[in-house]
Amino acid sequence: MGGEESAVGRARLTEEIRTLRARRQQLVDELRQGDDSGDRGDAAQELQGGDELVAIDDRIAELEGILTGGPSDVRGLAAGTEVTLRLPDGATQAYRVVAIPEEIPDGEEDTTFTSDSPLGLAVAGSRPGEKVSFPTPEGKTQVEVVSIRPPD
C-alpha cells in the first residue's frame, strides 16, 4: 500500500477503533443500568450484550494488531498480491488483495478484494490455469486464475 493509501487506511482503522470503544462503553453502561431488575428478558438481554462486548473486544484487538504491524495476510494471500482472473463472460480483470476492507481505496471496490473474502479464499492456494468457484449473492460463480503476483 502506498503512503497516502496507507495513511487513509490507518485513519479508517483508528476511527473504527474509536467508534467500537464508544459502542463498548455504551453497552457497559446499559448493562450496569440493567443490573437492578432480574427477569428472564433482562437476563437474555445481558447475555446478548455480553456477547456483543466480546465481539467488540475481539475486533478492537484485531485492528490494533494490524496497526501495530500484525499479520499482513489472512489465510494465504498476502496483502498487495495482484491477481488476474478470467471472468465467466471471458473478460479478464486484474484485482489487488487487501487484508481488511478499510484498506480498499475509494473507487476501487470493484477491483479489490480481501484475502478472507469468498473470492480471496477460493484463489488462495490456486495456480494460474486453475478454475476456482466461490459463492456470491447471485449463486456460485467460477473464474479462471490467469496470474497471481505476490507483493514485492
Secondary structure as the mmCIF struct_conf table of DSSP 4:
data_model
#
loop_
_struct_conf.conf_type_id
_struct_conf.id
_struct_conf.beg_label_comp_id
_struct_conf.beg_label_asym_id
_struct_conf.beg_label_seq_id
_struct_conf.end_label_comp_id
_struct_conf.end_label_asym_id
_struct_conf.end_label_seq_id
HELX_RH_AL_P HELX_RH_AL_P1 GLY A 3 GLN A 33
TURN_TY1_P TURN_TY1_P1 GLY A 34 ASP A 35
BEND BEND1 ASP A 36 ASP A 36
HELX_RH_AL_P HELX_RH_AL_P2 ARG A 40 LEU A 67
TURN_TY1_P TURN_TY1_P2 THR A 68 GLY A 69
BEND BEND2 SER A 72 SER A 72
STRN STRN1 ASP A 73 VAL A 74
TURN_TY1_P TURN_TY1_P3 ARG A 75 GLY A 76
STRN STRN2 LEU A 77 ALA A 78
TURN_TY1_P TURN_TY1_P4 ALA A 79 GLY A 80
STRN STRN3 GLU A 82 ARG A 86
TURN_TY1_P TURN_TY1_P5 PRO A 88 ASP A 89
BEND BEND3 GLY A 90 GLY A 90
STRN STRN4 THR A 92 VAL A 98
BEND BEND4 ALA A 99 ILE A 100
HELX_RH_3T_P HELX_RH_3T_P1 PRO A 101 GLU A 103
BEND BEND5 ILE A 104 ILE A 104
HELX_LH_PP_P HELX_LH_PP_P1 PRO A 105 PRO A 105
TURN_TY1_P TURN_TY1_P6 ASP A 106 GLY A 107
HELX_RH_3T_P HELX_RH_3T_P2 GLU A 109 THR A 111
STRN STRN5 THR A 112 THR A 114
TURN_TY1_P TURN_TY1_P7 SER A 115 ASP A 116
BEND BEND6 SER A 117 SER A 117
HELX_RH_AL_P HELX_RH_AL_P3 PRO A 118 VAL A 123
TURN_TY1_P TURN_TY1_P8 ALA A 124 GLY A 125
TURN_TY1_P TURN_TY1_P9 PRO A 128 GLY A 129
STRN STRN6 LYS A 131 THR A 136
TURN_TY1_P TURN_TY1_P10 PRO A 137 GLU A 138
STRN STRN7 GLY A 139 ARG A 149
#
